[in-house]
């Protein structure tokens, strides 16, 4: 179901691409989206309102995929953006902004990684603070964007010992054929979201381009202690690196489904992701809207509950 529907005379954007959900220490739910958009509600499945732009990023443009982590009462927003003067399509850099409140405003503090780096997801585990993000490999057999993981020495600083943990392996992950040079098809794995449950580490991701028919959410798994260094785990795509078996892809209700986050509530898990109504691809404004469904976890097997009954609030 959609999280938010814009109403007449509403100033909210049409869509909420790359939605990231968080429950604040005030008990309210917050959803952050590309562009620095903020939405909030007292109830997970209803009552969402648009609260405006919550990120102050002077000298920057094109904010992508913010994710927020609470550490010792402060809220850290990790996002990617370009310098205002940048004209390179791969000029995105990962940065961090901080607020005392989940609703912001978030003030830019530091650039963590150089270009090209996008789609940050910072997580705290018993072994420390880690940052998942995406970077490019132009020379790989399947050239393209892939997911890396590095450990953080503090909320502002990476160890600079990253390891690639998920990379392209199938044709359905092709973003564009012959993108940068003839005969080299560009692949994309992006939008990392990590969680751990009962001896299994899960790393969710999106594959291909959101405009492509094969665009999807998939995931990798690794077995290990919750104290493990996330860079050293043996990550394996589920069910197999050579199989296109999406957790979520287009269906009769929508297309362009990807870039998710999760929230656990009342003994259930919910997946928040963006999707696009059919017929919206040609619109000038990005119409990928935030949607939420229940996610069922059964060991290695993840499945989405009720995806065929999408409805608007």
PyMOL commands that set and color helices and strands:
alter all, ss='L'
color gray80, all
select helices_A, chain A and resi 171-173+307-309
alter helices_A, ss='H'
color red, helices_A
select strands_A, chain A and resi 20-23+29-33+37-41+49-53+55-56+60-71+74-83+93-99+106-113+118-125+128-137+144-154+157-158+163-166+174-181+184-197+200-207+216-223+236-237+248-249+255-265+268-276+289-298+301-305
alter strands_A, ss='S'
color yellow, strands_A
deselect
rebuild
show_as cartoon
